[in-house]
Amino acid sequence: MEIFVVPTASATGSVAAGILAAVIRSKPDAVLGLATGGSPLPIYAALAGHTVDMSAVRGFALDEYVGLPAGHPESYAEVIMREVTERLHLDPAKVAVPDGSAADPERAAADYDAAIAAAGGIDVQILGIGHNGHLAFNEPGSALDSRTRVEVLTERTREANARYFSTPEQVPLRCITQGLGTIMEAGHLLLVVNGADKAGILADALNGPVTADCPASVLQRHPHVTVVADEAAASRLTPGSGQVAVRVAGATAAV
């Protein structure tokens, strides 16, 4: 596990974007796992500044709300379109998001899991971490080998996401999320974490026991993980066995 510690939140996006640009240059049709939320968005802004052809890149979003109407501005399909597909000039036909408006969301989840496998799996999965340790929408208690499925959002997660909606009541109750087992099948996991409020849970995930109580702790079992964290988020980390920490003075020193 590589851990890059950078001075600021914006630098996390720059370093992570450099890693992704290198992957795309070596494999133009790379399959990326696309995350939304506050931490990953600077990655896409920084990646747009790289001179790299992304027209053949394929993408699979981590998750989607269940029940939002098509075109809702806070659906992840729309967020991915605005922040990723259009910004990076990806082919929209090559970017998939779970169908949260499907009549049978459980079937849509199973079909999405199968589509990832049919694409040959994900080369690099971008991840953030929730305050309770969730990865994607895998809340505490999720099985570490879980597959893409319908999940009920915890109140804490709904509260954290309420800032994107007009009122807290508008935040959906359910979602479709890639499972932890699905995520762990990606070739490379790229976790980006910002802020002092994430310091405790990041330390639990990387230094604590591997347990369903902290879904992100499953990262310790993956053979290729890169963590990019700002100094505030990394303040409580103690690199353990198999972990290599690198302090990066500038935003591009690790690319």
Residue pairs with C-beta under 8 A, 6 or more apart in sequence:
1 206
1 219
1 220
1 225
1 226
1 227
1 242
1 243
1 244
2 225
2 226
2 227
2 243
2 244
2 246
3 206
3 226
3 227
3 229
3 234
3 237
3 239
3 243
3 244
3 245
3 246
4 15
4 226
4 227
4 228
4 229
4 246
4 248
4 254
5 229
5 230
5 231
5 234
5 237
5 245
5 246
5 247
5 248
6 12
6 14
6 15
6 228
6 229
6 230
6 231
6 248
6 251
6 254
7 230
7 231
7 248
7 249
7 251
8 230
8 231
8 251
9 39
9 42
9 194
9 195
9 230
10 42
10 251
11 230
11 248
11 250
11 251
12 39
12 42
12 43
12 192
12 193
12 194
12 228
12 229
12 230
13 41
13 42
13 43
13 44
13 45
13 46
13 192
14 42
14 46
14 251
14 252
14 255
15 228
15 248
15 251
15 252
15 253
15 254
15 255
16 43
16 46
16 126
16 190
16 192
16 226
16 228
17 43
17 44
17 46
17 47
17 49
17 50
17 255
18 46
18 50
18 252
18 254
18 255
19 124
19 190
19 226
19 228
19 254
19 255
20 32
20 43
20 47
20 124
20 126
20 190
21 47
21 50
21 52
21 255
22 255
23 30
23 123
23 124
23 188
24 30
24 52
24 53
24 54
24 57
25 52
27 123
28 53
28 56
28 57
29 56
29 57
29 58
30 57
30 58
30 123
30 124
31 57
31 58
31 59
31 60
31 119
31 120
31 121
31 122
31 123
32 57
32 58
32 59
32 60
32 122
32 123
32 124
32 125
32 126
33 59
33 60
33 61
33 62
33 122
33 124
33 125
33 126
33 127
33 178
33 183
33 186
34 40
34 59
34 60
34 61
34 62
34 80
34 84
34 95
34 126
35 61
35 62
35 125
35 126
35 127
35 128
35 136
36 61
36 62
36 63
36 76
36 79
36 80
36 83
37 128
38 128
38 194
39 128
39 129
39 192
39 193
39 194
40 126
40 127
40 128
40 192
41 83
42 192
43 126
43 192
44 83
44 84
44 87
44 88
45 87
47 88
48 87
48 88
54 88
54 89
54 90
55 89
55 90
55 91
56 91
56 94
57 88
57 90
57 94
58 94
58 95
58 119
59 80
59 84
59 85
59 90
59 94
59 95
59 96
60 95
60 96
60 97
60 112
60 115
60 116
60 119
60 122
60 178
61 76
61 77
61 80
61 95
61 96
61 97
61 98
62 125
62 127
62 136
62 137
62 177
62 178
62 183
63 76
63 98
63 136
63 137
63 175
63 176
63 177
63 178
64 75
64 76
64 77
64 97
64 98
64 99
64 100
64 175
64 176
65 74
65 75
65 76
65 100
65 172
65 174
65 175
66 100
66 101
66 105
66 150
66 172
66 173
66 174
66 175
66 176
67 100
67 101
67 172
67 173
67 174
68 74
68 75
68 100
68 101
68 172
69 101
70 77
70 101
71 78
72 78
74 164
74 165
75 100
76 97
76 100
77 97
77 100
80 95
80 97
81 92
81 95
84 90
84 95
85 92
85 95
96 112
96 115
98 108
98 109
98 112
98 148
98 176
98 177
99 105
99 108
99 111
99 112
99 176
100 108
100 172
100 175
100 176
102 108
105 150
105 174
105 176
106 149
106 150
108 176
109 147
109 148
109 149
109 150
109 176
110 147
110 148
110 149
112 148
112 176
112 178
113 147
113 148
113 178
113 179
113 182
116 122
116 148
116 178
116 182
121 185
121 186
121 187
122 185
122 186
122 187
123 186
123 187
123 188
124 186
124 187
124 188
124 189
124 190
125 183
125 186
125 188
125 189
125 190
126 190
126 192
127 135
127 136
127 183
127 189
127 190
127 191
127 192
128 191
128 192
128 193
129 135
129 191
129 193
129 198
129 201
129 202
129 205
129 216
130 156
130 157
130 160
130 201
130 216
131 156
131 160
131 197
131 198
131 201
132 139
132 140
132 154
132 156
132 157
132 201
133 140
133 201
133 204
133 205
133 213
133 214
133 215
133 216
133 217
134 140
134 142
134 154
134 157
134 215
134 216
135 180
135 183
135 215
135 216
135 218
135 219
136 177
136 178
136 183
137 151
137 153
137 157
137 175
137 177
138 146
138 151
138 177
138 179
138 180
138 183
138 215
139 151
139 152
139 153
139 154
139 157
139 215
140 154
140 212
140 213
140 214
140 215
141 212
141 213
142 151
142 179
142 180
142 212
142 215
143 179
143 180
143 181
143 212
144 180
144 181
144 210
144 212
144 215
144 218
144 221
145 179
145 180
145 181
145 184
146 179
146 180
146 181
146 182
147 179
147 181
147 182
148 176
148 177
148 178
148 179
148 182
149 176
149 177
149 179
150 174
150 175
150 176
151 174
151 175
151 176
151 177
152 173
152 174
153 161
153 171
153 172
153 173
153 174
153 175
158 168
158 171
158 173
159 168
161 171
162 168
162 171
164 171
165 171
180 215
180 218
183 189
183 218
184 218
184 221
184 222
187 224
188 224
188 225
188 226
189 219
189 222
189 224
189 225
189 226
190 226
190 228
191 216
191 219
191 225
191 226
191 227
191 228
192 227
192 228
192 229
193 202
193 227
193 228
193 229
193 230
193 233
193 234
194 229
194 230
194 232
194 233
195 230
195 232
195 233
196 232
196 233
196 235
198 229
198 233
199 232
199 233
199 234
199 235
199 236
199 237
200 236
201 214
201 216
202 216
202 227
202 229
202 233
202 234
202 236
202 237
203 236
203 237
203 238
204 214
204 217
205 214
205 216
205 217
205 219
205 220
206 217
206 219
206 220
206 227
206 237
206 240
206 243
207 237
207 238
207 240
208 214
208 217
209 217
210 217
210 218
210 220
210 221
211 217
219 225
228 254
229 237
234 245
237 245
239 245
246 254
248 254
